[in-house]
Amino acid sequence: MAIAYQFTDPRLAKLDGFHVEIDEAHERADIVLDRPSYNIVSMGQRDQLRLTFEALDEDRRVRVIVVRAIGQHFSSGGNIGGFMEASPEHVSKLAWNIASPARCAKPVIVANRGYCFGVGFELSLACDFRLASETAFYALPEQKLGQIPGSGGSARLQKMIGITRTKDIVMRSKRIPARKALEWGIVTDCVPDGELEKATDALVDELRTFSPLAQRTAKKLLNDTEDSTLSIAIELEGHCYSRLRQSDDFREGVEAFNAKRPPNFQGR
């Protein structure tokens, strides 16, 4: 059963536009966008989201983090007025805050339905797994404001789908439906709207069956080698493999395989 998460950091005593739940039985924490009806993300909320990911990353009760939203839309984007009020120094930190799911060592799943625009899209791109309802639409509409994406959206998207499709989305403020997003490799899976929560639950439970140590290692290796040459990536993969070879989890995995039983991974 999920209950409200209790933070010790005073900066998270009153959350702005979202709440956090923890389900210890399923080793899961949910960050839930909760500012009806479009879940607009405020400037202060971005800082709090970063702090939340950092806190959950340190919590041993949590194996998997889920980002989801209340209502029919994940998020229509950021608070436009907040950009005019924020200083250039503060605005320059936006991408760092929104990149917190990628920096988090634990697997992060995002469940998208309805509008997933602007910072809502950028936050989703920073997650490891994007599950989309068939109702979802993705867009980076900043060109309509005389701006460009400022929280890593165009950069991450170009790595995923290439420059041609990224220009089509960014320079035309084009909306991409969920099925096309799946075809283009933007999302992990696309399901009927009524099955989004079930698909999310299933992925959480699947990820929990693996070694926490191996999961953290794989995530960091893949993130760190995204921009590297093939030879460097292979070299780093070998070092990571060698380190895991000495872990208790690897030993348990081999013993469980030979004994034809489920492994009991401890993350060591």
N, C-alpha and C positions, 0 to 999 in steps of 0.2 A: 504494500500500500504506500502510495506517495504522500509525503507530508512536506510542509514548508521547510525550506533550508534555512538554517540559522547561521549567519555570518558573524565572525568576531571583529572584522574590520569595520570601524565606525563609518567609513565612507560608503558602506553598503547597508547601513541601518535602514534607510528609506530608498527603495529602488524606484527608478524613474522609467515607467513605461514597460516594465517586465517584472516577472516574479520567478522564483527558482524552487523546484521541487526535488526531493530526493526519495528514491525507492531503494532502501538498503537491501531488500530481499533480491532485487534484480541488479544490484550494484550500478545503479543508473541515476543520473541527475538530469533534469530537464530545465532548460532556460526557455521561458515561455513569454514571448512578446505579447503584451496585454494593454494596448492603447487603442480601443475600438474607435472607428471601425476599420481604419487602414493601417494601424500599427506604425504610425510615423515615428521615426527614430530621432530623438532630440540630441543635441550636442553633448549634454551631460550624460546621457544614456550610453554613449559610446565609451566614455571613460569607465563607467560602471560595468559594462560588458567585459572589458579587458580585465578588470579586477576580479570579476566573477569567474572567468576562465582560469585565471591564475590560482584562485582559491580552490576551485574544483580539481585542478591539476594536482594539488598537494593533498587532497582528501583521499585516504586509502580506502574509504568505503565505496568510492566511485570508480568503476571500470570504464564506463561509456557515458558520453555526454550527448544529449539530444537538444537541438534547437528547434522550437516549433512556435506556433502562434495561435492565439485565440481568434475565432471568426473565420470568414471566408477568404481573407487576404493575409498572406504572410507579412508583407510590408510594401507600402507604396513608395517608400524612400525616406529621405531625411527631412527635417524641419527646415524649409527654405529660408525662413527669417533668421534662423540661427546662424547661417553662413555669413550674413551681413553683419551680425553682431560680434562674431568671433574674431579674434586677432589673427593676423597671418601666422604667427608662431603657433597658435592653437590649431589652426586649420592644417598646418604642416604635419601634425601628429595623427591626423584622422586615419591614415592608412595603417599606422602602427597599431592603433586600437582595434581596428576591424580585422587585422591579421592575427588576432589572438587565438582563434581556433586552429590555425596552422601551426602556431608555436606550441600549443598545448600538446603534451606528449601522448595523451590518451586519444582514442578514436572519437571523432565528433561527427554525428549524423545531423543533417538538417532536413526537416520535412516541409516542403513548399506546397502551398495551394493558393490559387488566385493570383493577385498581383505580387510580383517579386521584382521590384524596381529599385534602381539606384543603390543606396547603401544596403537595402535588403538583399539585392542580388550579390553585391560585393561581399557581404557577410557570408552568404551561402557559398560563394566561390572559395572562401577560405576554409570551408569545412572539408572533411575527408570524403563523405558520402552524401550525395544530394538525391533525396527521394522526392519525386514530383507527383502531385495529383494531376489528373488530366485537365483540371481547371486552371493549372498554373500558366502564367505568362511571365517571361523574363525580359527585362529591358534596362538599358543605361540611357536615360532620357536627358542627360545633362546638356546636350547640344541645344535643346529647346530653351535653356536658360542662358545661353551664351557661355557655357562652361564645358568642362570635360570631366569624366569620372575622376574622383580624387581619393578614393580609398582602395586602390589596387585593382579595380574592376577591369579596365582595359588591358592591364599588364597580365593579370591571371588568365583572362579570357584568350588573349593571343597565344599564350603557352598551350592552352587546351585545344583550340580550334583553328589556329593559324591567322595570319594577318588579313586575308581576304574576307573571311566571315566576320572577324572582329570589326573591321572597317564598316561592314554592312550594318552591324548592330550599333556601333558607337557613333559613326558619322551621320547615320540616318535616324538615330533614336528609335530603332526598329524593335518591335515587340516579337518575341519568339515564343510560340506555343510549346507546351510541354513535350509533345511528341517529336517536334522538330529538334528541341533541345536534347532529347534522347538520341536521335539520329546523329546529331553533330558531336556527341560526346560531352555535352555540358552536364547532363545529369546521369546518375547511376542507374535509375530505374524510373519508370512512369507507370502509375497504377490508377484504377478507377478511384474517384474521390472518396467513396465510402470505404476503401481499403487502405487508405494512407496510414492510419494509426496501426492497423494490423501489420502492414509491411514494415513499419518502423520498429514495432515490438519484436518482430521476427529477426530483423537485422541486429538489434541489440543483443538478443539471446544468442545469435550465431557468433557474434564477436566475443562474447563472454566465454565461449568454449575454447578459445585460443590462449596461449601463454601471454600474460600481460607484458612480460619482458620482450618477447618476440614481436608483439604488436608495436610497442614503443620503438623498438629498433627498426622495424620495417618502415614506420612512418617517417622517422628522422632520416633514414637512409634515402628514401625516395624524395623527400623534400630537399635534402642537401645536394642530391645529384641531378636534380632537374635541369640545371644549367651547365653541368659538367660535361666533359668529353666522355666518350664511351670507355676509354682506357682508365680514366680516373674513377668512373662509376664502378667499373669491375673491381678495381683495386680496393675501393672503400667497401664494396659488398663483401669481398674476401675477408677484410679485417673484422667486419661485423659478424660474419659467419663464424670466424675463429673465436670471437668472444662468447657468442652464444653456445658454442660447442662445450664450453666449460661451465655452463649454467645448470642449476638443479632442474629447471624446467625442461631443458633438452634431455637430460637423463631420464626424467619422469616420462617424457613423451616417447622415448625409445622403449622404456620398460613397459609402458602401457600398450604400445603397439605390439610388442612381442607377446604380451599376456592377453592380447585381444580384449582389453578393457578400456573404458574412457579414462583419459588422463586427468590428474588432479594437479593443475598448475598453481603455483604459489607466487609467481612473479619474481623468482630469484634465480 
